[in-house]
Amino acid sequence: MTLTKESAHALASKLAPKGLAFIDGKFATAADGATFDTINPATGQLITAVAHCGTADVDRAVKAARRSFDDGAWSRAAPEFRKEVMLRLADLVRTHREELAVLESIDSGKTVIDCLHEIGREVPTFFQWYGELADKSFGKVAPTGENALALIVKEPAGVVGLVLPWNFPLLMAAWKMAPALAAGCSVLVKPAEQTPLSVLRLAELAQEAGIPDGVLNVLPGLGETTGQAIGRHPDIDIVSFTGSTEVGGYFLRYAGESNLKVIGLEMGGKSPFIVLDDADLTDDLIEHAAMSAFWNGGQNCSANMRQLVDRSLADEFAHRVTVRAKAFRVGDPLDPATNIGAMVTAEHQTRVMGYIERGSAEGARLLTGGGSTGPGYFIEPAVFADMTPTMSIAREEIFGPVLGILPVAGMEMALRIARDTDYGLHATVFTRDIDRAIHMARRLPCGTVSVNGFSEGDVKTPFGGYKRSGSLARDNGTEAMDQYLQTKTIWFSTARPSAAR
Ligand code: NDP
């Protein structure tokens, strides 16, 4: 079946999302009965009330996770078993992709077409790839003399808290859950308060796939309560977090004030898109420039919002990006023809509109867009020319559809401005000169450098940030699984066997 606007709306009207926590294999209300509302950003209407997990619920989930970890039904199971369950989960997500995509679209304001791509293709790929890795990860034998045998083995690290953002709800869940589960850990997932519904449905599918009770728990709630309770819990071994730099800092503090749990951080960005003077301004380059900024309504940590374009190309680049920006269709996220849906909340819409006003007030030239419409939280993609490095729109993470073009005089100036930021998540460079491409890639302090195309990489390549964009932890690739494994040395002292035996 292929979704149409009508079929997506029909499917949305039939959904009955579960607004409950998922703890120890069962759906449950919060211990104190507390709830919070989840709103459809495209309409401003209530979807459902959702259980707001407090300290008691987090504690119950940690106990279930610890029990399941110690029982070994998952953590010490044959890796082939974990693989089979995760492959089943990948298949179940594929089978339910349209339901999940519509559910996520109404909860987040993301376009159903993006949700369908992420949930139909990328999410199952993550469960499949890490499931496959479960029985292909080997330890090492260290070089010793004949009087010893030294094994270096990897063991699941324990109970893991996964604290998620709202911009890619199910995809970020898969980025973190898949390697943690493949490693044999038991997990607690805290979805963002704006987007709990698709992850709760995923928990049901995971149970159907055969994940044992207690191994996967989903705790919806607010950051200051549920998130903080996870951050401070003394029996959680690792937290992996994606979100703002400010809250990432809180998790380091929570760990320092509790049990020194390991914290993996993936945070914000202010990534450059660099066009050197030898680049061809092809349609492909313009498409990458526009998509790097406006994909997911600009609500993307690696969005390339600082577009540093050589002066000789800047006017033509600005004209063509403007034409492309005008072609984006903004509106009903459930219409597969829509390119940009709603901002996630009314507050976020107001925040992004504030940046558009500041951009104009600080002297940048608005070439197109920047209007907002309702009753949902929509913003037309904005393109600014004549941005300078000190403007707020050039320095701060906006997390909305606001692209700024900053003309530069040569490669070294582009590099200097690109490096002058507290963030270090991503950069794109367009050049036809391989030596300049390598020079730029080596000198840009960020986790991913993308040459002659905007890309975040894929399941096989690590993703994370330098500076205030991240810790040394990485999502994706074999590096992600390493985050959830402990390293143990087993040293055998051996003696030459007696010949008589
Ligand atoms: P946050 O960093 O506030 O939220 C990320 C996660 O942390 C959510 O699950 C959130 O819960 C939780 N959280 C929030 N406050 C606390 C706390 N005090 N203790 C423990 N956990 C907490 O991001 P926002 O959603 O508020 O977005 C703000 C900005 O962050 C964006 O505009 C963007 O700049 C950046 N961001 C970056 C993302 C990225 O991919 N790197 C993703 C999302 C945002 P709750 O949902 O209840 O707030």
Residues whose N, C-alpha, C, O or C-beta is under 5 A from the ligand:
A	BS01	NDP	V163 L164 P165 W166 N167 K190 P191 A192 E193 Q194 G221 L222 G223 E224 G227 Q228 T242 G243 S244 V247 Y250 E266 M267 G268 C301 E397 I398 F399
